[in-house]
Amino acid sequence: MKAALFREHGGAEKILYEDYRDPVVSPAEVLVRVKACALNHVDMLLLDGRFPPPEGLPHVNGCEVTGTIEATGAEVTGLRRGQRVVVFPGFACGRCEYCLRGERTVCVCYGYLGAHKDGGYAELVKAPAANIVPLPEALAFEAGAAVPLAMLTSWHALVAQAKVRPGQTVLVQAAGSGVGSAAIQIARLCGARVITTVGADDKIEFAKSLGAEHVVNYRTQDFVEEAKKWTGKRGVDVVVEHIGGDTFERSVYALTRLGKLVTIGSHDTHWGRLDLRHVYSKNLRILGTNLGSILELQTVLDHVMQGRLRPVIDRVFPLKDARAAVQHVLDRKNKGKVLLAS
């Protein structure tokens, strides 16, 4: 098969489009012919070596995949060749104490498609049959590929972890990202008011079109001061944070008493300082989360089908142009998800 892979760490120039080994499915796995695959920031961490692929190099990125079933393992039932599917990207052992408690995303063996295993920057990808979810006929492959990681993670962060309620205020960092564009919509669906940040003025109207009430260019404005002014000095109830570093530290300052900061990534740096005086004096909650469940994925897909949530797609590149797609994301030009199509 053809794949966009890398054999050494670096920037977009390390992405190679070439022949690669075909996946071989086990009895409990499914082979999927990839129709669309979304890019994510974890792809950039894998590429530049900040998160080296556990199985080593060469490696094929790509966590969010839709396609059609090409073949099934001998033990697989209920799935047919040609069926339209979306791949749930998280793998769990199903046996450890956390899996048995129903907390599969903190499984001691947890991994992601495209990170711990070769992913969707390819014509074919394999996955456990248990990770295969039917893709509704009315939903395009491209739209479906914008859901299973970024939108699902945002859903779990806001609904399951932060438990956002009508009338609350939510600060969403980086509206132009996949996570940010999804989180704005989900917070609004929950009945919350939203303030968000962008890195360029040309993204302001984009953020407002998603439901943000107030948009802050973090390069020219102080988002903490803007959040305080917007809330009448009170501060916001919830922050969705996925940047790290100074953004993580300052996000805490934007919270009101009993506020919640949900951290779901570390796109700039894996480190972030925390002023504990704010945490204990205001009784804050600092929550870490990743992904969500297959049931939540099905719920999100239902909302998309009903028009209550909209996968935001910036551009679709052909698989052979994966290098250009990666550079587009690294340059932070995207407003929403960037996809590869086979």
N, C-alpha and C positions, 0 to 999 in steps of 0.2 A: 504494500500500500504506500501511498504518498503521505508524508507527515511534515509538519513544521517543528523542528526539534533543535536542541542545542547540545553541543559536545564539550563546551567550556563556558565558564561564567563570564558575564560582561553585560553589554547593552544590547539594543535591538540588532546590531550588526552580527551578533552571534547566532541569530535564528537562521537555520538552514532548511530549505524546502527540498526534500530528497526522498528516495526510497527508504523504507524502514520495515522492520519485521512485522508480519501480520500477528495480531493477538491470537492466542490459542485459548479457547474457553475450557474451563473445567466442567464437570457434570452439573454444577449448580449455578453456572454463569450464563450470561447472554452476550452475544456479539451484536453491537449496534452500528449501523452505517450512519455516520454523523452527517446531519443536515445543517446544523448550526451549533456554534460553540462561542460562549461569551468570554471576553477577557476579564480578569480580575487582578487586583493589586497583588495577591499572593503569587500570581504568575511572575510579576516583576521581582519579587523577593527571591523566588526560585532561580530566576534567570541570573540575577546579579550575585547570587551566592550568600545572601543574608539568611536564606532558608534553603540550604543545600538539599536536593532531592535525596530522601533516605535510601533509595535503591541505586543511587549513583548516576553517572552520566554514560551515554546520552540519555536525555529525558524529553518527554513530550508533555507540555503544559496543557491546561484546559479543564476547569472544574465543572462548568455549566454546559450540559450537552442535551440536545434533542436530536432525534433521528428516527430511523425505522429498524426494526429487528431484522438482522441478517441471518442469524442462526441461534439455536438454543442448545444448552447442554443436555445430556441424557436424562437428568433428573428434573428438568424444568417442565412445569405444567402450567396451563392457563395463559400462556403467551404464544403468539403465532408470528411466523415470518411475515414481514411487511407492516406489522403493527406500528403505529406512530407512538413514540414514547418520549418521556423526559427521564433523565437519570438523576436520582437522588444522590448527591455527591459524597455523603458521609458513610464511612465504613466502621462498623463496631463488631466486637467479638461475640456479643450476645450472652457471655458466660460470666464475666467479672461482676463484682459486687455492684458496680454502678449501672451496668446494663440490666442486672436483675432488679434494680430499684427503678428502672424505667428512665434512667438518665444516660442514654446511649452516647450523647455528645461529649461526655467526660469519660468514656470507656478508656481503660488503660492501654488499649491498642488502637485508639481512634485514629483514623486517617481520612484523607480526601482524595477523590478522583483528581488526577492532574497534579497532585502534590506527592502523595505517597505511592501512587501508581501512575503509569502513563495515562494521559488524558485525551481531551477532545480536539487538540490541534492536529487532527489526522482524519483520514477517510473512514477508519474503523476504530472502535474502542470496545473493551469488554468491561462488564460490571456484574456483580451478583444479581441473580434474578430478583432477590428481595428488594433491590434498589430501583427496580423498574416501575415507573408510574405511567399509566396511559395518558397520552396527550390528546386533549379534545380536538376533534376534527376542525372545529371553528377557530382554533388558535394556531397561528402561523408558527413554524419552527423557530423563526427568529425571535418572536415574542416569548415563546416558551423557554428559550435559552436564557432569557434575561431574568428568570424567576428563581431557580433552585438554590442559588447561593446568596446573592446580594439581597434580593427581596425577601427571601425566607429568613435570613439572619436579622434583617430589620424588623420583620414581623415578630419574631421571637423576642427580640430585645425590648420592643415597645409594649407588646401585648402580654407576653408571659412573664417577663422579668420586671419591667417598670410598671406594668399594669396601669397604663395611661387611661385617664378618665375624662369625660366631657368637661370642658371649661379649664383644664390645665394648660400650662404653657410649656412648650418644648423647644429647645435649641438643638438644631440639627447641623452638625459640622459638614462642610463640603457638599453643597447641593448638587454640584456637577458630577459627582461620583455615582456609581451604581447604588451603593448603600444610601447615600444622601438623597438621591432622587426618589428612592423607594420609601425612605423613612418619613419624608415630608408628607407623602400621600397617606401613609398608614396612620401617622399622627392625626391628620385631618379626619380620616375615616373614624378614628376613635373619639372625635369631637374636640380635639385639642386645638389650640392656636399655636402657630409655628413661626419662629424666627430662625433664619438660617444664614450660613456664611458662604461666600464665593471668593474666588481669587482673581476675578476679572469682571469689569462692569458689563461686558457683553453676556454674562450669565445671570444678571439680575432679573430680567424679564422672564427668562427660562424658569428660574426658581419660583417666581410669583405665579407662573402658569400652572405649577404643580400644587399650589395652595399655600405657599409661604406668605405670611402677612407682612413680614419685615425682612429685608435682605441686607446683609452687611458685607462689604468688601473688606476682608480681613487684612489686605495689604495697605489700605488707606484709613481704616477705622479700627477702633478698639472694640471687639465684639462683646467684651464684658461690660464696658460702659454703655454700649448700645442696648444690650439685654436689660440692664438696670433701668435705662430711660424708658424702654418699651413697656416694662412692667411696673412703672411708677416706683422705682427703687427697690421693689420687692425681690426680684430675681426669678428665674424660671424654675419650674417644678422638675423638669427632666432634661438631661443633656444626652444626646446620642453622639459618642466620641469614638473616632477610629483613626486618629492621626498620631497621637502620642506626643512626647516632648512638651514644649511650651503650651501647645494647644490643650493637652490633657490637664496640665497644672492650672491654666487660666479658666478652663471649663468649670472647675470646682468653684471658682470665685463667682461664677455667673449663677449658681444655684441659690434658691431660697432655703429657708429652714425646712427640714424633713425632705429636702430634694434628693433626687436620684441621678447619679451619673452611670450610664451604661457604656462600658467600653467593649467594642467588638472588633478592634484591630489596632495596628500600630504602623501606619503607612509611612510615616517619616522616620520614626525611631522606636525601638522596643522599650525605651525608658521614658519615665515621666515622674516628676517630683510631685509630692503631695503635702500641702500644709495641713498638718493634723489638727491644728487649732480650729480650722473651718469644719473639719469632719466631726469632731466631738462636740463643739459648741453649738453647731446647727443640726446635730443629729442626722448627718447625711448618710446616704447609702451608696457605696461604690460597688457596682455589679459588673462582673465579667460574664460574657456569654459568647457562644459560637453556634452558628447554624440554628437548627430547630429539628422538629420531627417530620417524618413522612406524612403524618396526619395533618400537621400544620401546612406542609407543602400543598396538600390537596385542598385545604381551606383557602390558601392564597390563590391557587389556580381557579377556585370557584369565584372568588372576588374579581379576578381578572376577567373571567367569562361573563360575569354580570355587569362589567363596566365600572365597578367601584374602585379598582386599581388598574393602573396602566403601566406596563413595562415601557421604560423610556429607552429608546434606541437612538444612539447618536449616528453611527455609521456601520455598514456591513462591508467587510473586505473579503475577497476570495481567499481561500486557504493559502494559495501560492504567494499572497501578499501579506503573510503574517508578520513579516519584519516591519512593514509600513504600519500595520495595525498597532503593533507594540510601541513603535515610536510615537504614534499619535497619542497613546495613553501616557507615555512617559513625558511628553510635552504638555500634558494636562490640557489638551485642546477639547476633550470630549465633554459633552453635555448629556450624561446618561451612559448607557452601555455601548461598548464597541464589540462587534461580533465578527467571527469568521464563518463563512458559509462554504460548504463542500459541493 
